[in-house]
Amino acid sequence: MERDYCRTLLKWAVAHLKWIARKLVPKRLLRDRDLYYRLGPAAGPIYARLRCLDWLGIRSGSKRKVHAGARSFVFVCHGNIMRSPMAEAMLKRALFELNLGGMQVRIPGRKSPQKRSVFP
């Protein structure tokens, strides 16, 4: 009976500590932890490393800079099914939110639906 009491007390203490930790730890960190576990053992550590570099502010050297005079952007993926249209929509939305007009965003894709190349 004493052993059961100790197990119950330990479970209660662990649950209570988790509850306290959830109240003290920032929500963004909890979301990053959940994403780390969902990504699995292959991609999770890579994601964690990149997030840590972002938090420390030392990953900015890997970001590509766009020339200030750029007014045309092209996104290309193999089949033009999801990645390019999604990138186009995200950039157009960001440009709209930033009130930046006069930009062209195109998504030609590498292959047309008829399996012909869209480039000459």
N, CA and C atoms as an extended XYZ file, in Angstrom:
360
Properties=species:S:1:pos:R:3:atomname:S:1:resname:S:1:resid:I:1 pbc="F F F"
N         0.807       -1.189        0.000 N   MET     1
C         0.000        0.000        0.000 CA  MET     1
C         0.856        1.262        0.000 C   MET     1
N         1.940        1.227        0.736 N   GLU     2
C         2.831        2.381        0.783 CA  GLU     2
C         3.464        2.629       -0.581 C   GLU     2
N         3.779        1.570       -1.298 N   ARG     3
C         4.364        1.685       -2.631 CA  ARG     3
C         3.366        2.346       -3.592 C   ARG     3
N         2.101        1.948       -3.536 N   ASP     4
C         1.074        2.562       -4.383 CA  ASP     4
C         0.918        4.042       -4.058 C   ASP     4
N         0.976        4.357       -2.765 N   TYR     5
C         0.876        5.746       -2.357 CA  TYR     5
C         2.028        6.561       -2.935 C   TYR     5
N         3.241        6.020       -2.911 N   CYS     6
C         4.416        6.716       -3.454 CA  CYS     6
C         4.284        6.912       -4.963 C   CYS     6
N         3.798        5.897       -5.671 N   ARG     7
C         3.610        6.017       -7.122 CA  ARG     7
C         2.571        7.089       -7.442 C   ARG     7
N         1.484        7.074       -6.700 N   THR     8
C         0.438        8.072       -6.919 CA  THR     8
C         0.973        9.466       -6.640 C   THR     8
N         1.710        9.624       -5.562 N   LEU     9
C         2.293       10.917       -5.214 CA  LEU     9
C         3.274       11.381       -6.281 C   LEU     9
N         4.081       10.457       -6.803 N   LEU    10
C         5.038       10.793       -7.857 CA  LEU    10
C         4.310       11.221       -9.130 C   LEU    10
N         3.272       10.490       -9.527 N   LYS    11
C         2.496       10.866      -10.716 CA  LYS    11
C         1.872       12.234      -10.542 C   LYS    11
N         1.336       12.510       -9.359 N   TRP    12
C         0.738       13.807       -9.084 CA  TRP    12
C         1.788       14.911       -9.177 C   TRP    12
N         2.963       14.663       -8.608 N   ALA    13
C         4.032       15.671       -8.616 CA  ALA    13
C         4.488       15.964      -10.046 C   ALA    13
N         4.650       14.911      -10.850 N   VAL    14
C         5.068       15.092      -12.240 CA  VAL    14
C         4.007       15.878      -13.011 C   VAL    14
N         2.746       15.523      -12.831 N   ALA    15
C         1.670       16.235      -13.519 CA  ALA    15
C         1.628       17.693      -13.073 C   ALA    15
N         1.821       17.943      -11.812 N   HIS    16
C         1.798       19.301      -11.297 CA  HIS    16
C         2.972       20.110      -11.845 C   HIS    16
N         4.156       19.522      -11.909 N   LEU    17
C         5.324       20.207      -12.451 CA  LEU    17
C         5.141       20.514      -13.943 C   LEU    17
N         4.540       19.584      -14.670 N   LYS    18
C         4.270       19.842      -16.095 CA  LYS    18
C         3.309       21.005      -16.248 C   LYS    18
N         2.289       21.064      -15.400 N   TRP    19
C         1.318       22.150      -15.458 CA  TRP    19
C         2.006       23.484      -15.181 C   TRP    19
N         2.877       23.520      -14.175 N   ILE    20
C         3.613       24.746      -13.849 CA  ILE    20
C         4.531       25.139      -15.002 C   ILE    20
N         5.224       24.166      -15.575 N   ALA    21
C         6.138       24.451      -16.683 CA  ALA    21
C         5.379       25.030      -17.875 C   ALA    21
N         4.198       24.494      -18.159 N   ARG    22
C         3.408       25.011      -19.282 CA  ARG    22
C         2.989       26.459      -19.051 C   ARG    22
N         2.798       26.833      -17.807 N   LYS    23
C         2.427       28.218      -17.497 CA  LYS    23
C         3.631       29.152      -17.598 C   LYS    23
N         4.832       28.640      -17.329 N   LEU    24
C         6.025       29.480      -17.314 CA  LEU    24
C         6.734       29.545      -18.667 C   LEU    24
N         6.682       28.466      -19.427 N   VAL    25
C         7.396       28.404      -20.705 CA  VAL    25
C         6.573       29.139      -21.762 C   VAL    25
N         7.236       29.974      -22.580 N   PRO    26
C         6.498       30.695      -23.628 CA  PRO    26
C         5.794       29.739      -24.593 C   PRO    26
N         4.615       30.143      -25.055 N   LYS    27
C         3.818       29.298      -25.958 CA  LYS    27
C         4.571       28.986      -27.247 C   LYS    27
N         5.337       29.936      -27.747 N   ARG    28
C         6.101       29.713      -28.983 CA  ARG    28
C         7.091       28.559      -28.794 C   ARG    28
N         7.712       28.496      -27.641 N   LEU    29
C         8.665       27.421      -27.370 CA  LEU    29
C         7.946       26.075      -27.299 C   LEU    29
N         6.762       26.049      -26.705 N   LEU    30
C         5.992       24.805      -26.659 CA  LEU    30
C         5.575       24.363      -28.063 C   LEU    30
N         5.188       25.325      -28.928 N   ARG    31
C         4.832       24.975      -30.313 CA  ARG    31
C         6.051       24.440      -31.061 C   ARG    31
N         7.218       25.051      -30.838 N   ASP    32
C         8.441       24.570      -31.491 CA  ASP    32
C         8.785       23.162      -31.022 C   ASP    32
N         8.580       22.904      -29.737 N   ARG    33
C         8.842       21.558      -29.217 CA  ARG    33
C         7.914       20.533      -29.850 C   ARG    33
N         6.630       20.885      -29.965 N   ASP    34
C         5.673       19.973      -30.595 CA  ASP    34
C         6.035       19.716      -32.054 C   ASP    34
N         6.434       20.761      -32.764 N   LEU    35
C         6.827       20.601      -34.160 CA  LEU    35
C         8.079       19.733      -34.276 C   LEU    35
N         9.016       19.914      -33.354 N   TYR    36
C        10.231       19.090      -33.321 CA  TYR    36
C         9.867       17.601      -33.245 C   TYR    36
N         8.946       17.263      -32.361 N   TYR    37
C         8.559       15.858      -32.213 CA  TYR    37
C         7.787       15.344      -33.426 C   TYR    37
N         6.947       16.195      -34.030 N   ARG    38
C         6.204       15.771      -35.224 CA  ARG    38
C         7.116       15.546      -36.419 C   ARG    38
N         8.196       16.318      -36.518 N   LEU    39
C         9.114       16.164      -37.643 CA  LEU    39
C         9.902       14.857      -37.565 C   LEU    39
N        10.054       14.328      -36.382 N   GLY    40
C        10.712       13.040      -36.229 CA  GLY    40
C        12.217       13.149      -36.065 C   GLY    40
N        12.883       11.992      -35.969 N   PRO    41
C        14.315       11.990      -35.669 CA  PRO    41
C        15.202       12.501      -36.807 C   PRO    41
N        14.716       12.491      -38.034 N   ALA    42
C        15.551       12.957      -39.147 CA  ALA    42
C        15.523       14.478      -39.271 C   ALA    42
N        14.332       15.067      -39.272 N   ALA    43
C        14.211       16.501      -39.511 CA  ALA    43
C        14.102       17.320      -38.226 C   ALA    43
N        13.687       16.711      -37.132 N   GLY    44
C        13.515       17.442      -35.877 CA  GLY    44
C        14.775       18.147      -35.395 C   GLY    44
N        15.912       17.447      -35.327 N   PRO    45
C        17.137       18.122      -34.874 CA  PRO    45
C        17.587       19.256      -35.802 C   PRO    45
N        17.357       19.098      -37.096 N   ILE    46
C        17.714       20.169      -38.039 CA  ILE    46
C        16.861       21.395      -37.757 C   ILE    46
N        15.549       21.172      -37.573 N   TYR    47
C        14.645       22.274      -37.255 CA  TYR    47
C        15.071       22.956      -35.953 C   TYR    47
N        15.397       22.176      -34.928 N   ALA    48
C        15.788       22.743      -33.634 CA  ALA    48
C        17.059       23.575      -33.770 C   ALA    48
N        18.022       23.082      -34.528 N   ARG    49
C        19.277       23.822      -34.712 CA  ARG    49
C        19.013       25.158      -35.412 C   ARG    49
N        18.198       25.136      -36.474 N   LEU    50
C        17.902       26.374      -37.195 CA  LEU    50
C        17.131       27.363      -36.330 C   LEU    50
N        16.182       26.858      -35.533 N   ARG    51
C        15.431       27.746      -34.637 CA  ARG    51
C        16.359       28.369      -33.594 C   ARG    51
N        17.288       27.578      -33.052 N   CYS    52
C        18.233       28.124      -32.069 CA  CYS    52
C        19.103       29.205      -32.703 C   CYS    52
N        19.555       28.968      -33.922 N   LEU    53
C        20.357       29.977      -34.614 CA  LEU    53
C        19.538       31.244      -34.854 C   LEU    53
N        18.256       31.079      -35.169 N   ASP    54
C        17.379       32.244      -35.339 CA  ASP    54
C        17.230       33.011      -34.032 C   ASP    54
N        17.025       32.288      -32.935 N   TRP    55
C        16.861       32.933      -31.633 CA  TRP    55
C        18.115       33.726      -31.254 C   TRP    55
N        19.276       33.142      -31.587 N   LEU    56
C        20.529       33.818      -31.260 CA  LEU    56
C        20.849       34.937      -32.249 C   LEU    56
N        20.150       34.949      -33.371 N   GLY    57
C        20.362       35.988      -34.375 CA  GLY    57
C        21.607       35.798      -35.203 C   GLY    57
N        22.089       34.562      -35.316 N   ILE    58
C        23.321       34.329      -36.077 CA  ILE    58
C        23.081       33.574      -37.377 C   ILE    58
N        21.833       33.356      -37.755 N   ARG    59
C        21.560       32.667      -39.016 CA  ARG    59
C        21.301       33.654      -40.147 C   ARG    59
N        21.327       34.916      -39.878 N   SER    60
C        20.967       35.901      -40.889 CA  SER    60
C        21.922       35.872      -42.077 C   SER    60
N        23.130       35.384      -41.917 N   GLY    61
C        24.081       35.331      -43.022 CA  GLY    61
C        23.648       34.392      -44.132 C   GLY    61
N        22.771       33.441      -43.829 N   SER    62
C        22.337       32.494      -44.845 CA  SER    62
C        21.116       32.981      -45.612 C   SER    62
N        20.533       34.090      -45.196 N   LYS    63
C        19.361       34.607      -45.886 CA  LYS    63
C        19.793       35.323      -47.154 C   LYS    63
N        19.102       35.037      -48.234 N   ARG    64
C        19.411       35.710      -49.487 CA  ARG    64
C        18.784       37.093      -49.478 C   ARG    64
N        19.525       38.021      -50.014 N   LYS    65
C        19.023       39.379      -50.079 CA  LYS    65
C        18.553       39.664      -51.499 C   LYS    65
N        17.443       40.346      -51.609 N   VAL    66
C        16.873       40.708      -52.897 CA  VAL    66
C        17.343       42.110      -53.241 C   VAL    66
N        17.773       42.294      -54.470 N   HIS    67
C        18.211       43.605      -54.927 CA  HIS    67
C        17.072       44.605      -54.770 C   HIS    67
N        17.385       45.809      -54.331 N   ALA    68
C        16.356       46.812      -54.057 CA  ALA    68
C        15.546       47.166      -55.293 C   ALA    68
N        16.118       47.034      -56.467 N   GLY    69
C        15.401       47.380      -57.690 CA  GLY    69
C        14.615       46.236      -58.292 C   GLY    69
N        14.595       45.081      -57.647 N   ALA    70
C        13.891       43.918      -58.194 CA  ALA    70
C        12.396       44.183      -58.239 C   ALA    70
N        11.783       43.917      -59.383 N   ARG    71
C        10.348       44.123      -59.553 CA  ARG    71
C         9.661       42.903      -60.147 C   ARG    71
N        10.417       41.843      -60.378 N   SER    72
C         9.851       40.645      -60.988 CA  SER    72
C        10.413       39.417      -60.280 C   SER    72
N         9.523       38.488      -59.933 N   PHE    73
C         9.929       37.281      -59.227 CA  PHE    73
C         9.317       36.073      -59.907 C   PHE    73
N        10.099       35.011      -60.058 N   VAL    74
C         9.626       33.784      -60.689 CA  VAL    74
C         9.885       32.632      -59.733 C   VAL    74
N         8.847       31.840      -59.469 N   PHE    75
C         8.970       30.629      -58.676 CA  PHE    75
C         8.809       29.452      -59.616 C   PHE    75
N         9.718       28.492      -59.530 N   VAL    76
C         9.676       27.348      -60.437 CA  VAL    76
C         9.753       26.064      -59.627 C   VAL    76
N         8.817       25.166      -59.874 N   CYS    77
C         8.915       23.817      -59.328 CA  CYS    77
C         8.668       22.845      -60.473 C   CYS    77
N         8.879       21.602      -60.252 N   HIS    78
C         8.841       20.609      -61.328 CA  HIS    78
C         7.482       20.534      -62.015 C   HIS    78
N         6.431       20.322      -61.287 N   GLY    79
C         5.132       20.126      -61.917 CA  GLY    79
C         4.191       21.305      -61.812 C   GLY    79
N         4.593       22.349      -61.076 N   ASN    80
C         3.764       23.538      -60.899 CA  ASN    80
C         2.414       23.188      -60.269 C   ASN    80
N         2.414       22.202      -59.385 N   ILE    81
C         1.174       21.743      -58.775 CA  ILE    81
C         0.923       22.430      -57.441 C   ILE    81
N         1.937       22.505      -56.580 N   MET    82
C         1.674       23.048      -55.257 CA  MET    82
C         2.717       24.080      -54.809 C   MET    82
N         3.994       23.746      -54.867 N   ARG    83
C         4.995       24.633      -54.263 CA  ARG    83
C         5.025       26.001      -54.913 C   ARG    83
N         5.114       26.057      -56.229 N   SER    84
C         5.171       27.358      -56.900 CA  SER    84
C         3.901       28.173      -56.697 C   SER    84
N         2.709       27.598      -56.907 N   PRO    85
C         1.504       28.393      -56.664 CA  PRO    85
C         1.391       28.869      -55.216 C   PRO    85
N         1.832       28.041      -54.275 N   MET    86
C         1.778       28.447      -52.875 CA  MET    86
C         2.756       29.594      -52.628 C   MET    86
N         3.969       29.491      -53.176 N   ALA    87
C         4.957       30.559      -53.012 CA  ALA    87
C         4.452       31.849      -53.650 C   ALA    87
N         3.829       31.730      -54.828 N   GLU    88
C         3.273       32.903      -55.500 CA  GLU    88
C         2.206       33.565      -54.623 C   GLU    88
N         1.296       32.776      -54.091 N   ALA    89
C         0.221       33.321      -53.264 CA  ALA    89
C         0.771       33.974      -51.997 C   ALA    89
N         1.770       33.352      -51.383 N   MET    90
C         2.336       33.909      -50.157 CA  MET    90
C         3.040       35.234      -50.426 C   MET    90
N         3.795       35.297      -51.542 N   LEU    91
C         4.492       36.537      -51.857 CA  LEU    91
C         3.497       37.634      -52.227 C   LEU    91
N         2.484       37.297      -53.025 N   LYS    92
C         1.485       38.297      -53.384 CA  LYS    92
C         0.768       38.835      -52.148 C   LYS    92
N         0.459       37.950      -51.220 N   ARG    93
C        -0.208       38.393      -49.986 CA  ARG    93
C         0.707       39.306      -49.170 C   ARG    93
N         1.987       38.913      -49.056 N   ALA    94
C         2.938       39.744      -48.306 CA  ALA    94
C         3.110       41.105      -48.970 C   ALA    94
N         3.184       41.129      -50.299 N   LEU    95
C         3.310       42.401      -51.011 CA  LEU    95
C         2.077       43.275      -50.788 C   LEU    95
N         0.901       42.646      -50.805 N   PHE    96
C        -0.337       43.387      -50.562 CA  PHE    96
C        -0.359       43.957      -49.149 C   PHE    96
N         0.026       43.131      -48.166 N   GLU    97
C         0.016       43.583      -46.775 CA  GLU    97
C         1.017       44.702      -46.534 C   GLU    97
N         2.139       44.679      -47.271 N   LEU    98
C         3.153       45.717      -47.134 CA  LEU    98
C         2.875       46.913      -48.047 C   LEU    98
N         1.775       46.822      -48.808 N   ASN    99
C         1.379       47.876      -49.729 CA  ASN    99
C         2.477       48.169      -50.754 C   ASN    99
N         3.082       47.113      -51.282 N   LEU   100
C         4.116       47.239      -52.305 CA  LEU   100
C         3.526       46.831      -53.645 C   LEU   100
N         3.202       47.799      -54.458 N   GLY   101
C         2.638       47.510      -55.768 CA  GLY   101
C         3.735       47.496      -56.826 C   GLY   101
N         3.346       47.198      -58.046 N   GLY   102
C         4.287       47.227      -59.157 CA  GLY   102
C         5.208       46.027      -59.231 C   GLY   102
N         4.908       44.976      -58.517 N   MET   103
C         5.730       43.761      -58.544 CA  MET   103
C         5.033       42.708      -59.397 C   MET   103
N         5.806       41.947      -60.138 N   GLN   104
C         5.272       40.846      -60.925 CA  GLN   104
C         5.736       39.536      -60.310 C   GLN   104
N         4.815       38.624      -60.132 N   VAL   105
C         5.128       37.300      -59.594 CA  VAL   105
C         4.589       36.283      -60.589 C   VAL   105
N         5.436       35.403      -61.077 N   ARG   106
C         5.039       34.416      -62.079 CA  ARG   106
C         5.445       33.020      -61.621 C   ARG   106
N         4.693       32.021      -62.126 N   ILE   107
C         4.987       30.622      -61.806 CA  ILE   107
C         4.897       29.767      -63.073 C   ILE   107
N         5.930       29.735      -63.887 N   PRO   108
C         5.818       28.980      -65.136 CA  PRO   108
C         5.847       27.466      -64.966 C   PRO   108
N         6.509       26.939      -63.966 N   GLY   109
C         6.649       25.486      -63.832 CA  GLY   109
C         7.643       24.949      -64.841 C   GLY   109
N         8.104       23.749      -64.642 N   ARG   110
C         9.060       23.153      -65.572 CA  ARG   110
C         8.374       22.272      -66.591 C   ARG   110
N         7.232       21.726      -66.256 N   LYS   111
C         6.518       20.847      -67.178 CA  LYS   111
C         5.060       21.275      -67.226 C   LYS   111
N         4.498       21.234      -68.399 N   SER   112
C         3.094       21.558      -68.531 CA  SER   112
C         2.276       20.295      -68.232 C   SER   112
N         0.961       20.424      -68.080 N   PRO   113
C         0.145       19.244      -67.832 CA  PRO   113
C         0.242       18.196      -68.945 C   PRO   113
N         0.608       18.627      -70.159 N   GLN   114
C         0.747       17.681      -71.269 CA  GLN   114
C         2.145       17.075      -71.305 C   GLN   114
N         2.932       17.236      -70.226 N   LYS   115
C         4.281       16.672      -70.086 CA  LYS   115
C         5.260       17.274      -71.086 C   LYS   115
N         4.967       18.475      -71.592 N   ARG   116
C         5.905       19.168      -72.462 CA  ARG   116
C         6.611       20.231      -71.634 C   ARG   116
N         7.838       20.493      -71.955 N   SER   117
C         8.567       21.527      -71.248 CA  SER   117
C         7.989       22.894      -71.585 C   SER   117
N         7.861       23.768      -70.584 N   VAL   118
C         7.312       25.084      -70.827 CA  VAL   118
C         8.391       26.040      -71.309 C   VAL   118
N         9.661       25.644      -71.188 N   PHE   119
C        10.743       26.480      -71.674 CA  PHE   119
C        11.158       25.993      -73.066 C   PHE   119
N        11.503       26.901      -73.978 N   PRO   120
C        11.891       26.468      -75.337 CA  PRO   120
C        13.190       25.694      -75.333 C   PRO   120
